[in-house]
Amino acid sequence: MILFRLKTDGIYILTSPGVIFINNQNELKCLGEQAIDRGRRLGADMVEVYLSNNRELQVEVRDEQVETMKLAEERGMGIRVLKGNKVGFAYTSDLSRKNVEEMLEQALANSSRTAEDSFRIMPGPAPAYPELDLYDQTIIETSVEDKINLARVMEEAARKYDSRVSIIEGSSYTDAETEVILLNSLGLDLSFKGAYCGIYIALVAVQGEESQTGFALGYGLKYHGLEAESTGREAAMRAVRMLGAKTAPTQTLPIIFEPYVATGFLGMLAPALTAEAVQKGRSLFAGKVNQKVASDRVSIVDDGSLPGGIASTPFDGEGVPTSKTRLITAGTLEGFMHNTYTAAKDGVKSTGNGVRGSYKSTPEVGSTNFFIEKGGQNQDEILAGIGKGFYITEVLGMHTANPISGDFSLGVSGLMIEGGRLTYPVRGVALAGNIIDLMQRIESVGSDLTFFGGMGSPTLLVGKMALSGH
């Protein structure tokens, strides 16, 4: 049973642990099979049915009180048809037989308005799919009260870390459960069930009239892998260490990117490493396969079958097995991420990167678990070799970077490095350059690979770059 209680400061939802939100899988599969049969009888050459059920819980605590609690559930079906090399798509959240038939007719009508494209295909069943541990029953069975307590523990740990932590902007817990069923007229019959959970805290440290913000997060597939106390302390540390920050003069020096910042730059690289971007002339990596595009120390991978990866699934959004795709190895560009369409255009196999946001969308090319492989040095060892440098902890304006040219100009904050140690905080400085040049200047890759959602990076040491200050 789910109860809703409206409050002036938010919506409270009380629910018992283990609430069942997914309809009977056999019934859904039967509905999908009927849709495929009906689609073929209506004249479609191929039919694909994508069914998904999702439930998400969000809890936010502030000053030890639950401020908001939301439980959202979504269920629906996406139908894709091929007729004479033309593709049509429609979706619905109404899974009645009558409405599903109407969506089939709509998908066929949509296909009649699209251009013929011989590269539009659907995959058949594969010999094997990766076996992954994606469903931790503890996430579902744990009481809401215990989940609320995780957010409270984070908040308490942050305040205890330093008395200057005076404002908790939000301490939250999130989990989600999903089930996907994917069928097509070529005999594809796939399903999986998964769940993930996470915590996040944002806060402010105040000293006199100065304030600095800090945050920390942790997401994963295992409930007991969440570390509320250390996450709270990390957020407080990030804010407190920047108190007393000052500007610095313009100078050229080695730059260290902490994992979170380095992962932000990966967000700029991922779209450029899709075959779709290359085929549309929107990738800075176009025409550079087998060429050096980064330092020998850099290897970038996309792995939809990564054990423990938050974006891991046994198959992608169109039924191709997920796999480990080496994109850049020791600085050399090996290839790109593909779905079946881009793979057919290039005469290669799909890499299992047909990503689907929900049943409302078709499978587009996208990354899964996308990361720079870890190196052999820990962060302290990297720092120890630097006489004077700059350690970047925050970047402003990443959204302004040009994903096609790779050019960027960003405001940055961080800590000066002197004698192999982090010393005083600095803000109000800027870093500009090109992502390819930055990748080629990487001199050391840390062993501390850290994921932030579906992307991750270790600490990166980049050779001398110009830091613009006063």
FIVONU-869118 format. One record per residue (C-alpha): x, y, z. Coordinates in Angstrom, 2 decimals. Layout:
N
{u: X, v: Y, w: Z} $
...
//
This chain:
470
{u: 0.00, v: 0.00, w: 0.00} $
{u: 1.22, v: 3.52, w: -0.82} $
{u: -0.10, v: 6.52, w: 1.08} $
{u: 0.27, v: 10.17, w: 0.06} $
{u: 0.18, v: 13.02, w: 2.58} $
{u: 0.46, v: 16.59, w: 1.32} $
{u: 2.59, v: 19.00, w: 3.38} $
{u: 3.39, v: 22.66, w: 2.80} $
{u: 7.08, v: 21.79, w: 2.44} $
{u: 6.68, v: 18.83, w: 0.12} $
{u: 4.94, v: 15.53, w: -0.52} $
{u: 5.42, v: 12.70, w: 1.96} $
{u: 4.90, v: 9.17, w: 0.73} $
{u: 4.75, v: 6.29, w: 3.18} $
{u: 5.28, v: 2.85, w: 1.75} $
{u: 5.96, v: -0.56, w: 3.17} $
{u: 9.27, v: -2.24, w: 2.20} $
{u: 9.13, v: -4.66, w: -0.69} $
{u: 6.16, v: -3.00, w: -2.39} $
{u: 5.42, v: -4.81, w: -5.66} $
{u: 5.20, v: -2.43, w: -8.59} $
{u: 5.85, v: -4.70, w: -11.60} $
{u: 2.99, v: -6.51, w: -13.25} $
{u: 3.27, v: -10.22, w: -13.94} $
{u: 6.14, v: -10.68, w: -16.39} $
{u: 4.40, v: -13.49, w: -18.25} $
{u: 1.37, v: -11.27, w: -18.88} $
{u: 3.56, v: -8.48, w: -20.23} $
{u: 5.51, v: -10.89, w: -22.42} $
{u: 2.25, v: -12.33, w: -23.76} $
{u: 1.06, v: -8.81, w: -24.58} $
{u: 4.33, v: -8.14, w: -26.43} $
{u: 4.05, v: -11.34, w: -28.44} $
{u: 0.48, v: -10.48, w: -29.40} $
{u: 1.63, v: -7.03, w: -30.53} $
{u: 4.31, v: -8.57, w: -32.76} $
{u: 1.82, v: -11.01, w: -34.27} $
{u: -0.69, v: -8.24, w: -34.86} $
{u: 1.97, v: -5.98, w: -36.38} $
{u: 2.97, v: -8.64, w: -38.88} $
{u: -0.65, v: -9.20, w: -39.85} $
{u: -1.01, v: -5.46, w: -40.39} $
{u: 1.81, v: -5.59, w: -42.94} $
{u: 5.01, v: -4.79, w: -41.03} $
{u: 8.13, v: -6.63, w: -42.23} $
{u: 9.65, v: -6.49, w: -38.74} $
{u: 8.23, v: -5.53, w: -35.35} $
{u: 10.01, v: -4.74, w: -32.11} $
{u: 8.36, v: -4.34, w: -28.69} $
{u: 10.17, v: -2.68, w: -25.78} $
{u: 8.39, v: -2.89, w: -22.42} $
{u: 9.67, v: -1.27, w: -19.25} $
{u: 8.54, v: -0.84, w: -15.65} $
{u: 10.35, v: 1.65, w: -13.43} $
{u: 10.00, v: 2.75, w: -9.81} $
{u: 12.10, v: 5.48, w: -8.20} $
{u: 12.23, v: 6.61, w: -4.58} $
{u: 13.74, v: 9.97, w: -3.57} $
{u: 14.16, v: 11.18, w: -0.01} $
{u: 15.64, v: 14.54, w: 0.99} $
{u: 16.55, v: 15.50, w: 4.55} $
{u: 17.45, v: 18.95, w: 5.83} $
{u: 18.28, v: 19.76, w: 9.46} $
{u: 17.46, v: 16.15, w: 10.39} $
{u: 13.88, v: 16.52, w: 9.12} $
{u: 12.45, v: 14.82, w: 6.06} $
{u: 11.75, v: 17.68, w: 3.66} $
{u: 10.50, v: 15.73, w: 0.65} $
{u: 9.82, v: 12.13, w: -0.19} $
{u: 8.67, v: 11.09, w: -3.63} $
{u: 7.82, v: 7.75, w: -5.16} $
{u: 7.40, v: 7.71, w: -8.94} $
{u: 6.34, v: 4.75, w: -11.06} $
{u: 6.30, v: 4.53, w: -14.84} $
{u: 5.29, v: 1.73, w: -17.15} $
{u: 4.94, v: 1.62, w: -20.89} $
{u: 5.61, v: 0.09, w: -24.30} $
{u: 7.56, v: 1.34, w: -27.28} $
{u: 6.75, v: -0.21, w: -30.68} $
{u: 9.14, v: 0.02, w: -33.63} $
{u: 8.23, v: -1.33, w: -37.05} $
{u: 10.06, v: -1.72, w: -40.34} $
{u: 8.19, v: -1.82, w: -43.64} $
{u: 10.00, v: -1.61, w: -46.96} $
{u: 13.16, v: -0.12, w: -45.37} $
{u: 11.07, v: 2.54, w: -43.66} $
{u: 10.94, v: 2.79, w: -39.88} $
{u: 8.05, v: 3.89, w: -37.71} $
{u: 7.78, v: 4.29, w: -33.95} $
{u: 5.05, v: 4.90, w: -31.39} $
{u: 4.73, v: 4.46, w: -27.64} $
{u: 2.08, v: 4.26, w: -24.97} $
{u: 1.63, v: 3.97, w: -21.22} $
{u: -1.82, v: 2.40, w: -21.70} $
{u: -1.20, v: -1.32, w: -22.07} $
{u: -4.75, v: -2.32, w: -22.89} $
{u: -4.98, v: -4.53, w: -25.99} $
{u: -7.11, v: -1.97, w: -27.79} $
{u: -4.63, v: 0.83, w: -27.22} $
{u: -1.64, v: -1.34, w: -28.18} $
{u: -3.34, v: -2.10, w: -31.51} $
{u: -3.86, v: 1.61, w: -32.06} $
{u: -0.15, v: 2.23, w: -31.37} $
{u: 0.78, v: -0.44, w: -33.93} $
{u: -1.36, v: 1.29, w: -36.51} $
{u: 0.22, v: 4.62, w: -35.57} $
{u: 3.76, v: 3.21, w: -35.88} $
{u: 2.94, v: 1.86, w: -39.35} $
{u: 1.40, v: 5.19, w: -40.35} $
{u: 4.55, v: 6.95, w: -39.13} $
{u: 6.73, v: 4.62, w: -41.20} $
{u: 4.92, v: 5.63, w: -44.37} $
{u: 6.10, v: 9.20, w: -43.82} $
{u: 9.81, v: 8.40, w: -43.42} $
{u: 12.46, v: 7.97, w: -46.11} $
{u: 13.66, v: 4.54, w: -47.13} $
{u: 16.96, v: 3.59, w: -45.52} $
{u: 18.45, v: 0.13, w: -46.11} $
{u: 20.63, v: 0.45, w: -43.01} $
{u: 17.61, v: 0.34, w: -40.72} $
{u: 17.71, v: -3.22, w: -39.41} $
{u: 16.89, v: -5.19, w: -36.27} $
{u: 19.15, v: -7.74, w: -34.59} $
{u: 18.22, v: -11.37, w: -34.10} $
{u: 19.07, v: -13.45, w: -31.02} $
{u: 22.77, v: -13.67, w: -30.08} $
{u: 24.51, v: -16.93, w: -29.06} $
{u: 25.14, v: -15.58, w: -25.54} $
{u: 24.65, v: -12.57, w: -23.29} $
{u: 26.76, v: -11.50, w: -20.31} $
{u: 25.62, v: -12.79, w: -16.92} $
{u: 25.45, v: -9.85, w: -14.53} $
{u: 24.47, v: -9.33, w: -10.91} $
{u: 22.17, v: -6.31, w: -11.27} $
{u: 19.51, v: -6.80, w: -8.61} $
{u: 20.23, v: -6.40, w: -4.92} $
{u: 17.09, v: -7.45, w: -3.08} $
{u: 18.29, v: -5.50, w: -0.03} $
{u: 17.58, v: -2.23, w: -1.87} $
{u: 13.91, v: -3.18, w: -2.09} $
{u: 13.56, v: -4.89, w: 1.29} $
{u: 15.20, v: -2.16, w: 3.39} $
{u: 12.65, v: 0.02, w: 5.17} $
{u: 12.10, v: 3.62, w: 4.16} $
{u: 13.02, v: 4.62, w: 7.71} $
{u: 16.50, v: 3.09, w: 7.29} $
{u: 16.93, v: 4.89, w: 3.99} $
{u: 15.96, v: 8.18, w: 5.59} $
{u: 18.51, v: 7.50, w: 8.31} $
{u: 21.30, v: 7.25, w: 5.71} $
{u: 20.60, v: 10.83, w: 4.68} $
{u: 20.55, v: 11.90, w: 8.34} $
{u: 23.86, v: 10.15, w: 9.02} $
{u: 25.47, v: 12.00, w: 6.10} $
{u: 24.25, v: 15.31, w: 7.45} $
{u: 25.44, v: 14.54, w: 10.98} $
{u: 28.89, v: 13.40, w: 9.78} $
{u: 29.30, v: 16.60, w: 7.75} $
{u: 28.45, v: 18.84, w: 10.69} $
{u: 30.78, v: 16.93, w: 13.02} $
{u: 33.67, v: 17.24, w: 10.56} $
{u: 34.02, v: 20.98, w: 11.11} $
{u: 31.98, v: 23.58, w: 13.01} $
{u: 32.18, v: 25.88, w: 10.01} $
{u: 29.79, v: 23.60, w: 8.11} $
{u: 26.71, v: 25.64, w: 8.86} $
{u: 24.23, v: 25.04, w: 6.03} $
{u: 23.08, v: 21.69, w: 4.65} $
{u: 21.47, v: 22.48, w: 1.31} $
{u: 20.25, v: 18.92, w: 0.98} $
{u: 21.08, v: 15.38, w: 2.06} $
{u: 19.33, v: 12.81, w: -0.08} $
{u: 18.84, v: 9.10, w: -0.75} $
{u: 17.65, v: 7.67, w: -4.08} $
{u: 16.95, v: 4.21, w: -5.37} $
{u: 15.36, v: 2.83, w: -8.49} $
{u: 14.11, v: -0.52, w: -9.69} $
{u: 13.60, v: -1.40, w: -13.33} $
{u: 12.47, v: -4.30, w: -15.48} $
{u: 12.85, v: -4.47, w: -19.25} $
{u: 11.33, v: -6.93, w: -21.71} $
{u: 12.48, v: -6.79, w: -25.34} $
{u: 10.94, v: -8.86, w: -28.13} $
{u: 11.07, v: -8.74, w: -31.90} $
{u: 9.78, v: -10.68, w: -34.87} $
{u: 13.22, v: -12.19, w: -35.55} $
{u: 12.90, v: -14.29, w: -32.40} $
{u: 14.48, v: -11.95, w: -29.89} $
{u: 13.09, v: -12.72, w: -26.42} $
{u: 15.02, v: -10.94, w: -23.68} $
{u: 14.44, v: -9.51, w: -20.23} $
{u: 16.34, v: -8.30, w: -17.20} $
{u: 15.64, v: -6.81, w: -13.81} $
{u: 17.92, v: -4.32, w: -12.11} $
{u: 18.15, v: -1.85, w: -9.24} $
{u: 20.54, v: 0.82, w: -8.03} $
{u: 20.78, v: 3.17, w: -5.07} $
{u: 22.67, v: 6.33, w: -4.19} $
{u: 23.29, v: 9.14, w: -1.72} $
{u: 24.12, v: 12.80, w: -2.29} $
{u: 24.83, v: 15.75, w: -0.03} $
{u: 25.44, v: 19.44, w: -0.76} $
{u: 26.44, v: 21.94, w: 1.92} $
{u: 28.01, v: 25.30, w: 2.72} $
{u: 30.92, v: 26.11, w: 5.02} $
{u: 31.08, v: 29.67, w: 6.40} $
{u: 34.02, v: 31.59, w: 7.83} $
{u: 33.33, v: 35.23, w: 8.62} $
{u: 31.66, v: 36.69, w: 5.55} $
{u: 33.07, v: 34.03, w: 3.23} $
{u: 31.22, v: 30.87, w: 2.21} $
{u: 32.28, v: 27.87, w: 0.16} $
{u: 30.18, v: 24.99, w: -1.14} $
{u: 30.94, v: 21.30, w: -1.05} $
{u: 29.26, v: 18.11, w: -2.19} $
{u: 29.79, v: 14.36, w: -2.32} $
{u: 27.90, v: 11.42, w: -3.73} $
{u: 27.95, v: 7.68, w: -3.97} $
{u: 25.93, v: 5.45, w: -6.31} $
{u: 26.06, v: 1.71, w: -6.87} $
{u: 24.23, v: -1.57, w: -7.26} $
{u: 24.61, v: -2.67, w: -3.63} $
{u: 22.77, v: -1.08, w: -0.73} $
{u: 25.45, v: -2.00, w: 1.78} $
{u: 28.06, v: -0.39, w: -0.47} $
{u: 26.75, v: 3.08, w: 0.44} $
{u: 29.00, v: 4.82, w: 2.95} $
{u: 26.98, v: 7.62, w: 4.49} $
{u: 29.51, v: 8.81, w: 7.09} $
{u: 32.47, v: 9.05, w: 4.73} $
{u: 30.29, v: 10.72, w: 2.06} $
{u: 29.21, v: 13.37, w: 4.57} $
{u: 32.80, v: 13.98, w: 5.67} $
{u: 33.97, v: 14.25, w: 2.07} $
{u: 31.41, v: 16.96, w: 1.29} $
{u: 32.46, v: 18.91, w: 4.38} $
{u: 36.14, v: 18.55, w: 3.49} $
{u: 35.55, v: 19.85, w: -0.01} $
{u: 33.89, v: 23.00, w: 1.34} $
{u: 36.22, v: 23.67, w: 4.28} $
{u: 39.43, v: 23.25, w: 2.31} $
{u: 38.42, v: 26.13, w: 0.01} $
{u: 37.85, v: 28.66, w: 2.81} $
{u: 40.33, v: 31.51, w: 2.57} $
{u: 40.77, v: 31.00, w: -1.18} $
{u: 42.59, v: 33.75, w: -3.05} $
{u: 43.53, v: 34.51, w: -6.62} $
{u: 46.84, v: 33.62, w: -8.21} $
{u: 49.00, v: 35.20, w: -10.93} $
{u: 49.04, v: 33.94, w: -14.50} $
{u: 51.56, v: 31.11, w: -14.72} $
{u: 52.41, v: 27.94, w: -16.59} $
{u: 52.67, v: 24.84, w: -14.43} $
{u: 51.66, v: 21.16, w: -14.16} $
{u: 47.95, v: 20.59, w: -13.58} $
{u: 46.31, v: 17.75, w: -11.66} $
{u: 42.66, v: 16.94, w: -12.34} $
{u: 40.94, v: 15.15, w: -9.47} $
{u: 38.67, v: 12.25, w: -10.60} $
{u: 35.43, v: 14.26, w: -10.49} $
{u: 36.87, v: 17.05, w: -12.66} $
{u: 38.49, v: 14.60, w: -15.08} $
{u: 35.14, v: 12.83, w: -15.43} $
{u: 33.61, v: 16.14, w: -16.45} $
{u: 35.98, v: 16.28, w: -19.42} $
{u: 34.98, v: 12.70, w: -20.32} $
{u: 31.44, v: 14.01, w: -20.75} $
{u: 32.83, v: 16.10, w: -23.59} $
{u: 34.60, v: 13.12, w: -25.18} $
{u: 31.82, v: 10.51, w: -25.05} $
{u: 29.55, v: 12.02, w: -27.74} $
{u: 32.56, v: 12.54, w: -30.03} $
{u: 33.40, v: 8.84, w: -29.78} $
{u: 30.04, v: 7.69, w: -31.17} $
{u: 29.86, v: 6.54, w: -34.77} $
{u: 26.76, v: 8.69, w: -35.20} $
{u: 28.75, v: 11.87, w: -34.50} $
{u: 31.44, v: 10.75, w: -36.96} $
{u: 28.94, v: 9.91, w: -39.70} $
{u: 27.26, v: 13.31, w: -39.27} $
{u: 30.58, v: 15.17, w: -39.34} $
{u: 30.28, v: 16.29, w: -35.73} $
{u: 33.24, v: 14.51, w: -34.14} $
{u: 36.73, v: 15.82, w: -33.54} $
{u: 37.91, v: 12.19, w: -33.92} $
{u: 36.62, v: 11.75, w: -37.48} $
{u: 39.26, v: 10.27, w: -39.79} $
{u: 41.69, v: 9.56, w: -36.94} $
{u: 41.29, v: 5.80, w: -36.41} $
{u: 44.71, v: 4.19, w: -35.77} $
{u: 46.17, v: 7.63, w: -35.07} $
{u: 47.57, v: 8.96, w: -31.81} $
{u: 44.97, v: 11.16, w: -30.15} $
{u: 46.21, v: 10.98, w: -26.56} $
{u: 49.20, v: 10.18, w: -24.39} $
{u: 50.50, v: 6.60, w: -24.30} $
{u: 49.23, v: 6.47, w: -20.71} $
{u: 45.59, v: 6.99, w: -21.71} $
{u: 43.16, v: 4.18, w: -22.51} $
{u: 39.42, v: 4.87, w: -22.75} $
{u: 36.84, v: 2.10, w: -22.60} $
{u: 33.08, v: 1.77, w: -22.78} $
{u: 31.84, v: -1.39, w: -21.05} $
{u: 28.13, v: -2.12, w: -20.80} $
{u: 28.93, v: -5.49, w: -19.19} $
{u: 31.16, v: -4.10, w: -16.42} $
{u: 30.54, v: -5.96, w: -13.15} $
{u: 29.05, v: -3.51, w: -10.66} $
{u: 28.66, v: -0.78, w: -13.29} $
{u: 25.60, v: 1.36, w: -12.72} $
{u: 24.93, v: 1.42, w: -16.49} $
{u: 25.52, v: -2.31, w: -17.00} $
{u: 22.85, v: -4.45, w: -18.69} $
{u: 23.05, v: -7.83, w: -20.44} $
{u: 21.80, v: -6.31, w: -23.70} $
{u: 21.36, v: -2.84, w: -25.13} $
{u: 18.16, v: -1.06, w: -26.11} $
{u: 17.70, v: -3.12, w: -29.27} $
{u: 18.85, v: -6.53, w: -28.00} $
{u: 22.56, v: -6.62, w: -28.88} $
{u: 24.75, v: -8.12, w: -26.13} $
{u: 26.69, v: -5.47, w: -24.23} $
{u: 30.46, v: -5.74, w: -24.24} $
{u: 33.75, v: -4.04, w: -23.48} $
{u: 34.65, v: -1.68, w: -26.32} $
{u: 38.18, v: -0.32, w: -26.45} $
{u: 37.96, v: 3.15, w: -27.96} $
{u: 41.44, v: 4.53, w: -27.23} $
{u: 44.27, v: 2.21, w: -26.25} $
{u: 47.63, v: 3.60, w: -25.13} $
{u: 46.71, v: 6.86, w: -26.85} $
{u: 45.70, v: 5.33, w: -30.20} $
{u: 42.12, v: 5.65, w: -31.45} $
{u: 40.78, v: 2.15, w: -32.15} $
{u: 37.18, v: 2.84, w: -33.11} $
{u: 33.78, v: 4.14, w: -32.08} $
{u: 30.59, v: 3.15, w: -30.28} $
{u: 27.88, v: 1.70, w: -32.56} $
{u: 24.27, v: 0.67, w: -32.59} $
{u: 22.94, v: -1.57, w: -35.39} $
{u: 22.20, v: 1.37, w: -37.69} $
{u: 25.62, v: 3.05, w: -37.54} $
{u: 27.30, v: -0.37, w: -37.67} $
{u: 25.40, v: -1.29, w: -40.85} $
{u: 26.47, v: 2.00, w: -42.44} $
{u: 30.13, v: 1.31, w: -41.63} $
{u: 30.00, v: -2.40, w: -42.42} $
{u: 30.93, v: -3.45, w: -38.85} $
{u: 29.19, v: -5.09, w: -35.89} $
{u: 27.23, v: -3.17, w: -33.28} $
{u: 29.19, v: -2.64, w: -30.07} $
{u: 26.02, v: -2.88, w: -27.98} $
{u: 25.65, v: 0.88, w: -27.58} $
{u: 22.05, v: 1.22, w: -28.72} $
{u: 21.03, v: 3.19, w: -25.65} $
{u: 17.40, v: 3.81, w: -24.80} $
{u: 16.34, v: 6.46, w: -22.28} $
{u: 12.93, v: 4.81, w: -21.80} $
{u: 10.15, v: 3.11, w: -23.71} $
{u: 9.39, v: 6.56, w: -25.18} $
{u: 12.54, v: 6.64, w: -27.31} $
{u: 14.26, v: 4.63, w: -30.02} $
{u: 17.75, v: 3.14, w: -29.50} $
{u: 20.30, v: 5.89, w: -30.17} $
{u: 24.07, v: 5.57, w: -29.95} $
{u: 25.33, v: 6.39, w: -26.46} $
{u: 27.82, v: 5.43, w: -23.79} $
{u: 27.25, v: 2.96, w: -20.96} $
{u: 30.03, v: 2.65, w: -18.36} $
{u: 32.51, v: 5.03, w: -19.99} $
{u: 35.89, v: 5.51, w: -18.31} $
{u: 39.63, v: 6.05, w: -18.43} $
{u: 41.40, v: 2.91, w: -17.28} $
{u: 43.37, v: 3.28, w: -14.07} $
{u: 47.14, v: 3.63, w: -13.94} $
{u: 49.73, v: 2.46, w: -11.45} $
{u: 50.32, v: 5.45, w: -9.13} $
{u: 48.17, v: 6.57, w: -6.26} $
{u: 47.37, v: 10.24, w: -5.89} $
{u: 49.96, v: 10.86, w: -3.16} $
{u: 52.69, v: 9.44, w: -5.37} $
{u: 51.63, v: 11.71, w: -8.23} $
{u: 51.60, v: 14.74, w: -5.95} $
{u: 55.01, v: 13.88, w: -4.48} $
{u: 56.71, v: 14.38, w: -7.85} $
{u: 55.47, v: 17.97, w: -8.31} $
{u: 57.52, v: 20.89, w: -7.01} $
{u: 54.89, v: 23.47, w: -7.92} $
{u: 51.56, v: 22.86, w: -9.61} $
{u: 47.81, v: 23.28, w: -9.39} $
{u: 45.21, v: 20.74, w: -8.26} $
{u: 41.81, v: 21.42, w: -9.84} $
{u: 38.79, v: 20.62, w: -7.68} $
{u: 36.05, v: 22.54, w: -9.50} $
{u: 35.31, v: 23.64, w: -13.05} $
{u: 32.81, v: 26.29, w: -14.11} $
{u: 31.33, v: 26.53, w: -17.59} $
{u: 31.96, v: 23.02, w: -18.90} $
{u: 28.71, v: 23.32, w: -20.86} $
{u: 30.33, v: 26.07, w: -22.96} $
{u: 33.06, v: 23.76, w: -24.28} $
{u: 32.82, v: 23.03, w: -28.02} $
{u: 32.30, v: 19.25, w: -28.48} $
{u: 33.12, v: 19.41, w: -32.18} $
{u: 36.39, v: 21.38, w: -32.10} $
{u: 37.32, v: 20.33, w: -28.57} $
{u: 38.11, v: 23.90, w: -27.53} $
{u: 37.34, v: 25.00, w: -23.98} $
{u: 37.79, v: 28.03, w: -21.74} $
{u: 36.76, v: 27.40, w: -18.16} $
{u: 36.82, v: 28.98, w: -14.76} $
{u: 38.58, v: 26.72, w: -12.26} $
{u: 39.20, v: 26.52, w: -8.52} $
{u: 41.52, v: 24.32, w: -6.56} $
{u: 44.61, v: 24.04, w: -4.41} $
{u: 48.19, v: 25.01, w: -5.08} $
{u: 50.79, v: 22.25, w: -4.95} $
{u: 54.12, v: 23.12, w: -3.36} $
{u: 56.86, v: 20.66, w: -2.53} $
{u: 54.65, v: 17.68, w: -3.38} $
{u: 51.85, v: 18.78, w: -1.02} $
{u: 48.49, v: 20.50, w: -1.36} $
{u: 48.78, v: 23.93, w: 0.25} $
{u: 46.47, v: 26.95, w: -0.03} $
{u: 43.15, v: 27.28, w: -1.92} $
{u: 42.85, v: 29.34, w: -5.12} $
{u: 39.82, v: 30.59, w: -7.03} $
{u: 39.13, v: 33.15, w: -9.72} $
{u: 41.51, v: 31.61, w: -12.27} $
{u: 40.87, v: 30.16, w: -15.73} $
{u: 42.09, v: 27.32, w: -17.91} $
{u: 41.78, v: 27.26, w: -21.71} $
{u: 42.88, v: 24.79, w: -24.34} $
{u: 41.81, v: 21.92, w: -26.57} $
{u: 40.73, v: 18.51, w: -25.32} $
{u: 43.01, v: 16.64, w: -27.77} $
{u: 46.01, v: 18.70, w: -26.70} $
{u: 45.10, v: 18.10, w: -23.06} $
{u: 44.84, v: 14.33, w: -23.64} $
{u: 48.23, v: 14.27, w: -25.35} $
{u: 49.82, v: 16.11, w: -22.41} $
{u: 48.74, v: 13.59, w: -19.76} $
{u: 51.89, v: 12.43, w: -17.99} $
{u: 50.44, v: 10.23, w: -15.25} $
{u: 47.19, v: 8.35, w: -14.64} $
{u: 46.26, v: 7.48, w: -11.07} $
{u: 45.13, v: 4.18, w: -9.64} $
{u: 42.04, v: 5.75, w: -8.04} $
{u: 39.45, v: 5.14, w: -10.77} $
{u: 36.21, v: 6.64, w: -9.43} $
{u: 32.79, v: 6.50, w: -11.08} $
{u: 30.21, v: 9.26, w: -10.97} $
{u: 27.18, v: 7.54, w: -12.41} $
{u: 28.06, v: 5.95, w: -15.75} $
{u: 31.36, v: 7.80, w: -16.21} $
{u: 34.60, v: 7.52, w: -14.31} $
{u: 38.23, v: 8.57, w: -14.26} $
{u: 41.32, v: 8.32, w: -12.07} $
{u: 43.41, v: 11.34, w: -11.07} $
{u: 45.18, v: 12.81, w: -14.12} $
{u: 48.45, v: 14.74, w: -14.22} $
{u: 48.75, v: 17.00, w: -17.26} $
{u: 52.04, v: 18.57, w: -18.30} $
{u: 52.45, v: 22.31, w: -18.12} $
{u: 49.40, v: 24.38, w: -19.02} $
{u: 48.73, v: 28.11, w: -18.76} $
{u: 46.66, v: 29.06, w: -15.74} $
{u: 45.24, v: 32.54, w: -16.23} $
{u: 44.94, v: 34.67, w: -13.12} $
{u: 45.43, v: 38.31, w: -12.18} $
//
